[in-house]
Amino acid sequence: MKVHMNCQKCRTKALKVVAAASGVNFVGLEGEEKDKLVVIGDEVDPVKLTNSLRKKVGHTDIISLAEVKV
């Protein structure tokens, strides 16, 4: 997901929001500007997660979804 984050406080808030979501096992930041969130988990609802980030942090876009095979 790409999240509009201008400062470290916004990044911390976004990480906390995602980590609190049910089913999330891993959260990380990617990209040159650290504006992309990587979320890994079981049965994570991307729509609910995106809406929550939009309400609490700012503009959020889903970049890609993939099923991780073990």
All heavy atoms as TSV, in Angstrom:
chain	resi	resn	atom	element	x	y	z
A	1	MET	N	N	0.840	-1.165	0.000
A	1	MET	CA	C	0.000	0.000	0.000
A	1	MET	C	C	0.887	1.231	0.000
A	1	MET	O	O	1.923	1.237	0.647
A	1	MET	CB	C	-0.848	0.044	1.271
A	1	MET	CG	C	-1.877	-0.995	1.355
A	1	MET	SD	S	-2.775	-0.749	2.872
A	1	MET	CE	C	-3.460	-2.345	3.006
A	2	LYS	N	N	0.458	2.219	-0.705
A	2	LYS	CA	C	1.177	3.480	-0.704
A	2	LYS	C	C	0.381	4.448	0.160
A	2	LYS	O	O	-0.802	4.679	-0.077
A	2	LYS	CB	C	1.339	4.019	-2.112
A	2	LYS	CG	C	2.175	5.274	-2.157
A	2	LYS	CD	C	2.567	5.657	-3.547
A	2	LYS	CE	C	3.422	6.902	-3.458
A	2	LYS	NZ	N	4.165	7.139	-4.650
A	3	VAL	N	N	1.022	5.007	1.172
A	3	VAL	CA	C	0.373	5.898	2.124
A	3	VAL	C	C	1.083	7.241	2.104
A	3	VAL	O	O	2.314	7.303	2.110
A	3	VAL	CB	C	0.418	5.314	3.559
A	3	VAL	CG1	C	-0.329	6.205	4.520
A	3	VAL	CG2	C	-0.152	3.908	3.583
A	4	HIS	N	N	0.304	8.317	2.088
A	4	HIS	CA	C	0.864	9.669	2.101
A	4	HIS	C	C	1.355	9.973	3.517
A	4	HIS	O	O	0.568	10.238	4.415
A	4	HIS	CB	C	-0.200	10.678	1.663
A	4	HIS	CG	C	0.307	12.081	1.595
A	4	HIS	ND1	N	1.204	12.476	0.640
A	4	HIS	CD2	C	0.053	13.157	2.359
A	4	HIS	CE1	C	1.465	13.761	0.829
A	4	HIS	NE2	N	0.786	14.186	1.876
A	5	MET	N	N	2.684	9.873	3.728
A	5	MET	CA	C	3.288	10.102	5.040
A	5	MET	C	C	4.402	11.130	4.892
A	5	MET	O	O	5.392	10.880	4.223
A	5	MET	CB	C	3.856	8.793	5.604
A	5	MET	CG	C	2.824	7.720	5.800
A	5	MET	SD	S	3.495	6.187	6.453
A	5	MET	CE	C	4.257	5.473	4.990
A	6	ASN	N	N	4.242	12.277	5.538
A	6	ASN	CA	C	5.224	13.355	5.417
A	6	ASN	C	C	6.316	13.321	6.470
A	6	ASN	O	O	7.411	13.786	6.241
A	6	ASN	CB	C	4.525	14.713	5.509
A	6	ASN	CG	C	3.648	14.981	4.316
A	6	ASN	OD1	O	3.894	14.468	3.237
A	6	ASN	ND2	N	2.611	15.766	4.514
A	7	CYS	N	N	6.008	12.785	7.649
A	7	CYS	CA	C	6.962	12.864	8.751
A	7	CYS	C	C	7.067	11.518	9.465
A	7	CYS	O	O	6.300	10.598	9.207
A	7	CYS	CB	C	6.527	13.941	9.740
A	7	CYS	SG	S	4.891	13.644	10.429
A	8	GLN	N	N	8.009	11.424	10.384
A	8	GLN	CA	C	8.212	10.198	11.148
A	8	GLN	C	C	6.999	9.897	12.019
A	8	GLN	O	O	6.635	8.742	12.207
A	8	GLN	CB	C	9.478	10.315	12.012
A	8	GLN	CG	C	9.816	9.044	12.753
A	8	GLN	CD	C	10.071	7.861	11.832
A	8	GLN	OE1	O	10.675	7.997	10.773
A	8	GLN	NE2	N	9.615	6.691	12.241
A	9	LYS	N	N	6.357	10.930	12.535
A	9	LYS	CA	C	5.162	10.736	13.363
A	9	LYS	C	C	4.051	10.061	12.553
A	9	LYS	O	O	3.357	9.173	13.050
A	9	LYS	CB	C	4.686	12.087	13.904
A	9	LYS	CG	C	3.562	11.982	14.878
A	9	LYS	CD	C	3.217	13.357	15.450
A	9	LYS	CE	C	2.058	13.263	16.397
A	9	LYS	NZ	N	1.672	14.574	16.936
A	10	CYS	N	N	3.883	10.452	11.296
A	10	CYS	CA	C	2.878	9.844	10.423
A	10	CYS	C	C	3.220	8.387	10.137
A	10	CYS	O	O	2.334	7.529	10.107
A	10	CYS	CB	C	2.775	10.607	9.110
A	10	CYS	SG	S	2.194	12.288	9.291
A	11	ARG	N	N	4.499	8.084	9.925
A	11	ARG	CA	C	4.924	6.705	9.676
A	11	ARG	C	C	4.630	5.823	10.887
A	11	ARG	O	O	4.116	4.720	10.755
A	11	ARG	CB	C	6.418	6.660	9.351
A	11	ARG	CG	C	6.754	7.187	7.992
A	11	ARG	CD	C	8.252	7.046	7.706
A	11	ARG	NE	N	8.577	7.711	6.468
A	11	ARG	CZ	C	8.976	8.976	6.374
A	11	ARG	NH1	N	9.135	9.712	7.455
A	11	ARG	NH2	N	9.239	9.524	5.198
A	12	THR	N	N	4.942	6.344	12.079
A	12	THR	CA	C	4.695	5.600	13.309
A	12	THR	C	C	3.208	5.333	13.489
A	12	THR	O	O	2.806	4.222	13.838
A	12	THR	CB	C	5.247	6.378	14.519
A	12	THR	OG1	O	6.634	6.623	14.316
A	12	THR	CG2	C	5.041	5.614	15.806
A	13	LYS	N	N	2.397	6.339	13.219
A	13	LYS	CA	C	0.947	6.191	13.355
A	13	LYS	C	C	0.412	5.150	12.372
A	13	LYS	O	O	-0.401	4.302	12.724
A	13	LYS	CB	C	0.259	7.532	13.133
A	13	LYS	CG	C	-1.198	7.528	13.478
A	13	LYS	CD	C	-1.764	8.925	13.422
A	13	LYS	CE	C	-3.205	8.939	13.877
A	13	LYS	NZ	N	-3.766	10.289	13.875
A	14	ALA	N	N	0.893	5.186	11.139
A	14	ALA	CA	C	0.460	4.219	10.120
A	14	ALA	C	C	0.856	2.798	10.526
A	14	ALA	O	O	0.057	1.874	10.399
A	14	ALA	CB	C	1.064	4.570	8.767
A	15	LEU	N	N	2.066	2.624	11.026
A	15	LEU	CA	C	2.516	1.302	11.457
A	15	LEU	C	C	1.669	0.789	12.617
A	15	LEU	O	O	1.318	-0.382	12.669
A	15	LEU	CB	C	3.990	1.343	11.857
A	15	LEU	CG	C	4.988	1.519	10.706
A	15	LEU	CD1	C	6.385	1.756	11.247
A	15	LEU	CD2	C	4.968	0.321	9.788
A	16	LYS	N	N	1.309	1.666	13.554
A	16	LYS	CA	C	0.468	1.267	14.690
A	16	LYS	C	C	-0.929	0.865	14.235
A	16	LYS	O	O	-1.486	-0.115	14.729
A	16	LYS	CB	C	0.371	2.400	15.705
A	16	LYS	CG	C	1.617	2.577	16.526
A	16	LYS	CD	C	1.454	3.685	17.543
A	16	LYS	CE	C	2.717	3.890	18.350
A	16	LYS	NZ	N	2.567	4.968	19.341
A	17	VAL	N	N	-1.500	1.616	13.292
A	17	VAL	CA	C	-2.838	1.306	12.786
A	17	VAL	C	C	-2.843	-0.066	12.119
A	17	VAL	O	O	-3.726	-0.887	12.361
A	17	VAL	CB	C	-3.311	2.399	11.793
A	17	VAL	CG1	C	-4.551	1.956	11.039
A	17	VAL	CG2	C	-3.578	3.699	12.536
A	18	VAL	N	N	-1.851	-0.334	11.290
A	18	VAL	CA	C	-1.782	-1.608	10.581
A	18	VAL	C	C	-1.491	-2.755	11.545
A	18	VAL	O	O	-2.096	-3.820	11.451
A	18	VAL	CB	C	-0.719	-1.560	9.457
A	18	VAL	CG1	C	-0.529	-2.915	8.830
A	18	VAL	CG2	C	-1.132	-0.540	8.406
A	19	ALA	N	N	-0.587	-2.550	12.489
A	19	ALA	CA	C	-0.235	-3.609	13.436
A	19	ALA	C	C	-1.422	-3.995	14.313
A	19	ALA	O	O	-1.524	-5.146	14.750
A	19	ALA	CB	C	0.937	-3.163	14.302
A	20	ALA	N	N	-2.334	-3.062	14.569
A	20	ALA	CA	C	-3.501	-3.329	15.411
A	20	ALA	C	C	-4.596	-4.101	14.659
A	20	ALA	O	O	-5.509	-4.632	15.279
A	20	ALA	CB	C	-4.061	-2.020	15.942
A	21	ALA	N	N	-4.513	-4.175	13.349
A	21	ALA	CA	C	-5.529	-4.876	12.552
A	21	ALA	C	C	-5.443	-6.376	12.790
A	21	ALA	O	O	-4.364	-6.921	13.018
A	21	ALA	CB	C	-5.340	-4.563	11.068
A	22	SER	N	N	-6.590	-7.017	12.720
A	22	SER	CA	C	-6.614	-8.462	12.977
A	22	SER	C	C	-5.987	-9.239	11.820
A	22	SER	O	O	-6.170	-8.907	10.656
A	22	SER	CB	C	-8.045	-8.935	13.196
A	22	SER	OG	O	-8.803	-8.742	12.032
A	23	GLY	N	N	-5.215	-10.252	12.168
A	23	GLY	CA	C	-4.609	-11.123	11.175
A	23	GLY	C	C	-3.246	-10.685	10.681
A	23	GLY	O	O	-2.595	-11.407	9.933
A	24	VAL	N	N	-2.774	-9.524	11.069
A	24	VAL	CA	C	-1.492	-9.009	10.584
A	24	VAL	C	C	-0.344	-9.665	11.348
A	24	VAL	O	O	-0.324	-9.662	12.575
A	24	VAL	CB	C	-1.422	-7.468	10.723
A	24	VAL	CG1	C	-0.045	-6.953	10.341
A	24	VAL	CG2	C	-2.482	-6.815	9.863
A	25	ASN	N	N	0.608	-10.232	10.614
A	25	ASN	CA	C	1.782	-10.871	11.210
A	25	ASN	C	C	3.051	-10.028	11.056
A	25	ASN	O	O	3.958	-10.128	11.866
A	25	ASN	CB	C	2.038	-12.235	10.570
A	25	ASN	CG	C	0.914	-13.203	10.829
A	25	ASN	OD1	O	0.223	-13.131	11.833
A	25	ASN	ND2	N	0.707	-14.111	9.895
A	26	PHE	N	N	3.121	-9.234	9.979
A	26	PHE	CA	C	4.323	-8.443	9.692
A	26	PHE	C	C	3.938	-7.129	9.030
A	26	PHE	O	O	3.055	-7.100	8.180
A	26	PHE	CB	C	5.262	-9.217	8.756
A	26	PHE	CG	C	6.433	-8.416	8.274
A	26	PHE	CD1	C	7.550	-8.238	9.076
A	26	PHE	CD2	C	6.415	-7.813	7.030
A	26	PHE	CE1	C	8.626	-7.482	8.634
A	26	PHE	CE2	C	7.479	-7.059	6.578
A	26	PHE	CZ	C	8.593	-6.895	7.388
A	27	VAL	N	N	4.610	-6.059	9.432
A	27	VAL	CA	C	4.423	-4.746	8.812
A	27	VAL	C	C	5.802	-4.165	8.568
A	27	VAL	O	O	6.667	-4.217	9.440
A	27	VAL	CB	C	3.641	-3.777	9.725
A	27	VAL	CG1	C	3.449	-2.444	9.057
A	27	VAL	CG2	C	2.315	-4.361	10.140
A	28	GLY	N	N	6.030	-3.606	7.378
A	28	GLY	CA	C	7.313	-2.995	7.076
A	28	GLY	C	C	7.161	-1.822	6.134
A	28	GLY	O	O	6.130	-1.662	5.486
A	29	LEU	N	N	8.192	-0.989	6.075
A	29	LEU	CA	C	8.217	0.162	5.172
A	29	LEU	C	C	9.162	-0.127	4.018
A	29	LEU	O	O	10.229	-0.712	4.220
A	29	LEU	CB	C	8.696	1.413	5.915
A	29	LEU	CG	C	7.757	1.980	6.962
A	29	LEU	CD1	C	8.460	3.074	7.746
A	29	LEU	CD2	C	6.499	2.521	6.328
A	30	GLU	N	N	8.770	0.303	2.821
A	30	GLU	CA	C	9.603	0.134	1.632
A	30	GLU	C	C	9.618	1.413	0.827
A	30	GLU	O	O	8.828	2.308	1.061
A	30	GLU	CB	C	9.053	-0.984	0.744
A	30	GLU	CG	C	9.463	-2.363	1.120
A	30	GLU	CD	C	9.063	-3.386	0.069
A	30	GLU	OE1	O	8.368	-3.017	-0.894
A	30	GLU	OE2	O	9.438	-4.553	0.224
A	31	GLY	N	N	10.471	1.445	-0.152
A	31	GLY	CA	C	10.548	2.571	-1.071
A	31	GLY	C	C	11.600	3.573	-0.653
A	31	GLY	O	O	12.041	3.605	0.490
A	32	GLU	N	N	12.001	4.388	-1.604
A	32	GLU	CA	C	13.005	5.413	-1.341
A	32	GLU	C	C	12.549	6.398	-0.289
A	32	GLU	O	O	13.318	6.818	0.562
A	32	GLU	CB	C	13.314	6.174	-2.642
A	32	GLU	CG	C	14.595	5.755	-3.283
A	32	GLU	CD	C	14.890	6.591	-4.506
A	32	GLU	OE1	O	14.931	7.822	-4.387
A	32	GLU	OE2	O	15.071	5.993	-5.578
A	33	GLU	N	N	11.295	6.784	-0.362
A	33	GLU	CA	C	10.754	7.776	0.564
A	33	GLU	C	C	10.062	7.139	1.762
A	33	GLU	O	O	9.409	7.830	2.535
A	33	GLU	CB	C	9.780	8.686	-0.180
A	33	GLU	CG	C	10.437	9.448	-1.299
A	33	GLU	CD	C	9.429	10.247	-2.115
A	33	GLU	OE1	O	8.343	10.525	-1.605
A	33	GLU	OE2	O	9.765	10.592	-3.248
A	34	LYS	N	N	10.196	5.826	1.914
A	34	LYS	CA	C	9.542	5.080	2.997
A	34	LYS	C	C	8.044	5.368	3.040
A	34	LYS	O	O	7.467	5.591	4.091
A	34	LYS	CB	C	10.178	5.428	4.352
A	34	LYS	CG	C	11.644	5.147	4.459
A	34	LYS	CD	C	11.909	3.671	4.541
A	34	LYS	CE	C	13.395	3.434	4.775
A	34	LYS	NZ	N	13.784	2.083	4.530
A	35	ASP	N	N	7.415	5.354	1.854
A	35	ASP	CA	C	5.991	5.676	1.772
A	35	ASP	C	C	5.133	4.470	1.383
A	35	ASP	O	O	3.947	4.599	1.152
A	35	ASP	CB	C	5.747	6.814	0.782
A	35	ASP	CG	C	6.206	6.475	-0.627
A	35	ASP	OD1	O	6.924	5.474	-0.802
A	35	ASP	OD2	O	5.851	7.219	-1.546
A	36	LYS	N	N	5.750	3.288	1.358
A	36	LYS	CA	C	5.011	2.071	1.004
A	36	LYS	C	C	5.015	1.110	2.186
A	36	LYS	O	O	6.069	0.812	2.742
A	36	LYS	CB	C	5.639	1.405	-0.217
A	36	LYS	CG	C	5.538	2.258	-1.453
A	36	LYS	CD	C	6.210	1.620	-2.624
A	36	LYS	CE	C	6.184	2.589	-3.796
A	36	LYS	NZ	N	7.075	2.189	-4.860
A	37	LEU	N	N	3.829	0.651	2.554
A	37	LEU	CA	C	3.677	-0.312	3.641
A	37	LEU	C	C	3.552	-1.712	3.074
A	37	LEU	O	O	2.787	-1.937	2.147
A	37	LEU	CB	C	2.418	-0.014	4.455
A	37	LEU	CG	C	2.465	1.150	5.415
A	37	LEU	CD1	C	1.080	1.396	5.997
A	37	LEU	CD2	C	3.440	0.871	6.526
A	38	VAL	N	N	4.288	-2.643	3.634
A	38	VAL	CA	C	4.173	-4.047	3.283
A	38	VAL	C	C	3.477	-4.719	4.460
A	38	VAL	O	O	3.936	-4.616	5.591
A	38	VAL	CB	C	5.562	-4.684	3.061
A	38	VAL	CG1	C	5.425	-6.162	2.795
A	38	VAL	CG2	C	6.269	-3.992	1.921
A	39	VAL	N	N	2.361	-5.380	4.181
A	39	VAL	CA	C	1.583	-6.033	5.227
A	39	VAL	C	C	1.481	-7.515	4.884
A	39	VAL	O	O	1.058	-7.876	3.790
A	39	VAL	CB	C	0.172	-5.423	5.328
A	39	VAL	CG1	C	-0.619	-6.099	6.431
A	39	VAL	CG2	C	0.244	-3.927	5.551
A	40	ILE	N	N	1.860	-8.366	5.823
A	40	ILE	CA	C	1.762	-9.809	5.642
A	40	ILE	C	C	0.946	-10.365	6.799
A	40	ILE	O	O	1.163	-9.991	7.959
A	40	ILE	CB	C	3.152	-10.470	5.621
A	40	ILE	CG1	C	3.981	-9.912	4.458
A	40	ILE	CG2	C	3.033	-11.987	5.508
A	40	ILE	CD1	C	5.417	-10.374	4.444
A	41	GLY	N	N	-0.009	-11.235	6.464
A	41	GLY	CA	C	-0.816	-11.837	7.512
A	41	GLY	C	C	-1.832	-12.807	6.956
A	41	GLY	O	O	-1.930	-13.019	5.758
A	42	ASP	N	N	-2.595	-13.392	7.864
A	42	ASP	CA	C	-3.630	-14.350	7.510
A	42	ASP	C	C	-4.988	-13.667	7.537
A	42	ASP	O	O	-5.361	-13.071	8.544
A	42	ASP	CB	C	-3.637	-15.521	8.497
A	42	ASP	CG	C	-2.330	-16.291	8.480
A	42	ASP	OD1	O	-1.747	-16.433	7.396
A	42	ASP	OD2	O	-1.894	-16.738	9.554
A	43	GLU	N	N	-5.715	-13.773	6.425
A	43	GLU	CA	C	-7.071	-13.238	6.308
A	43	GLU	C	C	-7.158	-11.756	6.647
A	43	GLU	O	O	-8.064	-11.309	7.352
A	43	GLU	CB	C	-8.027	-14.047	7.180
A	43	GLU	CG	C	-8.105	-15.500	6.748
A	43	GLU	CD	C	-9.057	-16.311	7.588
A	43	GLU	OE1	O	-9.921	-15.714	8.261
A	43	GLU	OE2	O	-8.947	-17.542	7.574
A	44	VAL	N	N	-6.207	-10.964	6.161
A	44	VAL	CA	C	-6.225	-9.516	6.336
A	44	VAL	C	C	-7.164	-8.935	5.292
A	44	VAL	O	O	-7.053	-9.259	4.107
A	44	VAL	CB	C	-4.801	-8.923	6.176
A	44	VAL	CG1	C	-4.825	-7.416	6.281
A	44	VAL	CG2	C	-3.865	-9.523	7.199
A	45	ASP	N	N	-8.089	-8.077	5.715
A	45	ASP	CA	C	-9.030	-7.442	4.792
A	45	ASP	C	C	-8.403	-6.147	4.275
A	45	ASP	O	O	-8.298	-5.166	5.016
A	45	ASP	CB	C	-10.340	-7.151	5.507
A	45	ASP	CG	C	-11.415	-6.641	4.564
A	45	ASP	OD1	O	-11.112	-6.405	3.377
A	45	ASP	OD2	O	-12.555	-6.470	5.019
A	46	PRO	N	N	-7.960	-6.122	3.007
A	46	PRO	CA	C	-7.273	-4.934	2.487
A	46	PRO	C	C	-8.176	-3.706	2.405
A	46	PRO	O	O	-7.705	-2.583	2.586
A	46	PRO	CB	C	-6.801	-5.364	1.101
A	46	PRO	CG	C	-7.614	-6.548	0.746
A	46	PRO	CD	C	-8.034	-7.189	2.023
A	47	VAL	N	N	-9.466	-3.895	2.172
A	47	VAL	CA	C	-10.376	-2.756	2.070
A	47	VAL	C	C	-10.553	-2.092	3.432
A	47	VAL	O	O	-10.472	-0.867	3.551
A	47	VAL	CB	C	-11.737	-3.194	1.486
A	47	VAL	CG1	C	-12.723	-2.052	1.497
A	47	VAL	CG2	C	-11.557	-3.735	0.082
A	48	LYS	N	N	-10.776	-2.876	4.472
A	48	LYS	CA	C	-10.917	-2.327	5.825
A	48	LYS	C	C	-9.630	-1.645	6.261
A	48	LYS	O	O	-9.664	-0.576	6.872
A	48	LYS	CB	C	-11.262	-3.428	6.827
A	48	LYS	CG	C	-12.692	-3.856	6.798
A	48	LYS	CD	C	-12.960	-4.850	7.920
A	48	LYS	CE	C	-14.388	-5.329	7.903
A	48	LYS	NZ	N	-14.641	-6.308	8.976
A	49	LEU	N	N	-8.503	-2.260	5.957
A	49	LEU	CA	C	-7.213	-1.698	6.331
A	49	LEU	C	C	-6.959	-0.372	5.616
A	49	LEU	O	O	-6.518	0.601	6.231
A	49	LEU	CB	C	-6.114	-2.705	6.003
A	49	LEU	CG	C	-4.751	-2.470	6.602
A	49	LEU	CD1	C	-4.823	-2.363	8.107
A	49	LEU	CD2	C	-3.812	-3.585	6.210
A	50	THR	N	N	-7.291	-0.318	4.339
A	50	THR	CA	C	-7.120	0.911	3.571
A	50	THR	C	C	-8.022	2.017	4.104
A	50	THR	O	O	-7.585	3.159	4.277
A	50	THR	CB	C	-7.421	0.655	2.076
A	50	THR	OG1	O	-6.545	-0.357	1.607
A	50	THR	CG2	C	-7.217	1.907	1.252
A	51	ASN	N	N	-9.284	1.701	4.381
A	51	ASN	CA	C	-10.207	2.702	4.923
A	51	ASN	C	C	-9.743	3.219	6.275
A	51	ASN	O	O	-9.828	4.418	6.552
A	51	ASN	CB	C	-11.622	2.125	5.032
A	51	ASN	CG	C	-12.286	1.991	3.689
A	51	ASN	OD1	O	-11.937	2.676	2.731
A	51	ASN	ND2	N	-13.241	1.078	3.591
A	52	SER	N	N	-9.240	2.347	7.109
A	52	SER	CA	C	-8.733	2.747	8.418
A	52	SER	C	C	-7.535	3.688	8.278
A	52	SER	O	O	-7.437	4.697	8.979
A	52	SER	CB	C	-8.344	1.503	9.210
A	52	SER	OG	O	-7.897	1.837	10.472
A	53	LEU	N	N	-6.625	3.359	7.370
A	53	LEU	CA	C	-5.468	4.229	7.137
A	53	LEU	C	C	-5.888	5.579	6.563
A	53	LEU	O	O	-5.327	6.614	6.922
A	53	LEU	CB	C	-4.467	3.549	6.195
A	53	LEU	CG	C	-3.599	2.475	6.824
A	53	LEU	CD1	C	-2.891	1.670	5.754
A	53	LEU	CD2	C	-2.593	3.090	7.765
A	54	ARG	N	N	-6.864	5.583	5.679
A	54	ARG	CA	C	-7.349	6.841	5.113
A	54	ARG	C	C	-7.934	7.748	6.185
A	54	ARG	O	O	-7.728	8.953	6.168
A	54	ARG	CB	C	-8.391	6.578	4.030
A	54	ARG	CG	C	-7.789	6.085	2.742
A	54	ARG	CD	C	-8.833	5.817	1.696
A	54	ARG	NE	N	-8.203	5.317	0.478
A	54	ARG	CZ	C	-8.841	4.673	-0.478
A	54	ARG	NH1	N	-10.132	4.421	-0.370
A	54	ARG	NH2	N	-8.197	4.258	-1.545
A	55	LYS	N	N	-8.674	7.164	7.122
A	55	LYS	CA	C	-9.296	7.951	8.197
A	55	LYS	C	C	-8.269	8.486	9.183
A	55	LYS	O	O	-8.374	9.616	9.645
A	55	LYS	CB	C	-10.305	7.096	8.968
A	55	LYS	CG	C	-11.572	6.829	8.221
A	55	LYS	CD	C	-12.506	5.968	9.051
A	55	LYS	CE	C	-13.743	5.589	8.260
A	55	LYS	NZ	N	-14.610	4.653	9.017
A	56	LYS	N	N	-7.259	7.673	9.523
A	56	LYS	CA	C	-6.349	8.020	10.605
A	56	LYS	C	C	-5.031	8.637	10.171
A	56	LYS	O	O	-4.400	9.349	10.945
A	56	LYS	CB	C	-6.081	6.787	11.466
A	56	LYS	CG	C	-7.351	6.302	12.141
A	56	LYS	CD	C	-7.130	5.059	12.941
A	56	LYS	CE	C	-8.447	4.618	13.565
A	56	LYS	NZ	N	-8.341	3.379	14.287
A	57	VAL	N	N	-4.596	8.375	8.924
A	57	VAL	CA	C	-3.281	8.858	8.494
A	57	VAL	C	C	-3.379	9.802	7.300
A	57	VAL	O	O	-2.897	10.927	7.341
A	57	VAL	CB	C	-2.335	7.682	8.161
A	57	VAL	CG1	C	-0.980	8.202	7.723
A	57	VAL	CG2	C	-2.195	6.758	9.347
A	58	GLY	N	N	-4.001	9.357	6.219
A	58	GLY	CA	C	-4.075	10.180	5.015
A	58	GLY	C	C	-4.357	9.327	3.797
A	58	GLY	O	O	-4.734	8.161	3.900
A	59	HIS	N	N	-4.163	9.906	2.638
A	59	HIS	CA	C	-4.460	9.238	1.370
A	59	HIS	C	C	-3.695	7.926	1.264
A	59	HIS	O	O	-2.486	7.871	1.487
A	59	HIS	CB	C	-4.099	10.156	0.208
A	59	HIS	CG	C	-4.471	9.570	-1.112
A	59	HIS	ND1	N	-5.759	9.546	-1.556
A	59	HIS	CD2	C	-3.719	8.968	-2.049
A	59	HIS	CE1	C	-5.795	8.956	-2.738
A	59	HIS	NE2	N	-4.555	8.593	-3.063
A	60	THR	N	N	-4.428	6.862	0.927
A	60	THR	CA	C	-3.839	5.524	0.843
A	60	THR	C	C	-4.304	4.827	-0.431
A	60	THR	O	O	-5.476	4.896	-0.776
A	60	THR	CB	C	-4.273	4.664	2.054
A	60	THR	OG1	O	-3.921	5.349	3.251
A	60	THR	CG2	C	-3.608	3.313	2.029
A	61	ASP	N	N	-3.391	4.174	-1.129
A	61	ASP	CA	C	-3.704	3.398	-2.329
A	61	ASP	C	C	-3.192	1.977	-2.158
A	61	ASP	O	O	-2.104	1.761	-1.624
A	61	ASP	CB	C	-3.023	3.990	-3.568
A	61	ASP	CG	C	-3.601	5.333	-3.958
A	61	ASP	OD1	O	-4.828	5.500	-3.870
A	61	ASP	OD2	O	-2.811	6.213	-4.339
A	62	ILE	N	N	-3.973	1.014	-2.652
A	62	ILE	CA	C	-3.513	-0.367	-2.678
A	62	ILE	C	C	-2.692	-0.548	-3.950
A	62	ILE	O	O	-3.189	-0.311	-5.045
A	62	ILE	CB	C	-4.698	-1.347	-2.667
A	62	ILE	CG1	C	-5.506	-1.201	-1.384
A	62	ILE	CG2	C	-4.199	-2.783	-2.832
A	62	ILE	CD1	C	-6.764	-2.028	-1.348
A	63	ILE	N	N	-1.447	-0.953	-3.802
A	63	ILE	CA	C	-0.576	-1.135	-4.961
A	63	ILE	C	C	-0.719	-2.546	-5.514
A	63	ILE	O	O	-0.902	-2.739	-6.705
A	63	ILE	CB	C	0.895	-0.846	-4.602
A	63	ILE	CG1	C	1.040	0.619	-4.213
A	63	ILE	CG2	C	1.812	-1.175	-5.769
A	63	ILE	CD1	C	2.406	0.979	-3.715
A	64	SER	N	N	-0.628	-3.539	-4.648
A	64	SER	CA	C	-0.770	-4.916	-5.121
A	64	SER	C	C	-1.200	-5.833	-3.981
A	64	SER	O	O	-0.954	-5.561	-2.813
A	64	SER	CB	C	0.538	-5.430	-5.718
A	64	SER	OG	O	1.509	-5.565	-4.706
A	65	LEU	N	N	-1.826	-6.929	-4.367
A	65	LEU	CA	C	-2.230	-7.973	-3.444
A	65	LEU	C	C	-1.648	-9.284	-3.941
A	65	LEU	O	O	-1.629	-9.546	-5.147
A	65	LEU	CB	C	-3.755	-8.107	-3.386
A	65	LEU	CG	C	-4.542	-6.902	-2.877
A	65	LEU	CD1	C	-6.028	-7.144	-3.053
A	65	LEU	CD2	C	-4.222	-6.651	-1.430
A	66	ALA	N	N	-1.190	-10.102	-3.024
A	66	ALA	CA	C	-0.647	-11.404	-3.418
A	66	ALA	C	C	-0.879	-12.401	-2.301
A	66	ALA	O	O	-0.864	-12.050	-1.126
A	66	ALA	CB	C	0.838	-11.297	-3.706
A	67	GLU	N	N	-1.066	-13.639	-2.700
A	67	GLU	CA	C	-1.207	-14.706	-1.730
A	67	GLU	C	C	0.167	-15.321	-1.526
A	67	GLU	O	O	0.839	-15.715	-2.484
A	67	GLU	CB	C	-2.175	-15.761	-2.238
A	67	GLU	CG	C	-2.473	-16.836	-1.240
A	67	GLU	CD	C	-3.534	-17.784	-1.721
A	67	GLU	OE1	O	-4.365	-17.395	-2.567
A	67	GLU	OE2	O	-3.523	-18.928	-1.248
A	68	VAL	N	N	0.593	-15.393	-0.280
A	68	VAL	CA	C	1.895	-15.970	0.032
A	68	VAL	C	C	1.710	-17.463	0.202
A	68	VAL	O	O	0.905	-17.915	0.996
A	68	VAL	CB	C	2.477	-15.358	1.317
A	68	VAL	CG1	C	3.803	-16.003	1.660
A	68	VAL	CG2	C	2.624	-13.866	1.163
A	69	LYS	N	N	2.460	-18.237	-0.582
A	69	LYS	CA	C	2.370	-19.691	-0.518
A	69	LYS	C	C	3.512	-20.234	0.316
A	69	LYS	O	O	4.647	-19.842	0.153
A	69	LYS	CB	C	2.396	-20.282	-1.920
A	69	LYS	CG	C	1.199	-19.859	-2.731
A	69	LYS	CD	C	1.197	-20.480	-4.087
A	69	LYS	CE	C	-0.021	-19.994	-4.856
A	69	LYS	NZ	N	-0.104	-20.555	-6.175
A	70	VAL	N	N	3.189	-21.150	1.192
A	70	VAL	CA	C	4.186	-21.722	2.105
A	70	VAL	C	C	4.732	-23.010	1.564
A	70	VAL	O	O	4.135	-23.764	0.916
A	70	VAL	CB	C	3.554	-21.956	3.491
A	70	VAL	CG1	C	4.562	-22.552	4.439
A	70	VAL	CG2	C	3.012	-20.656	4.025
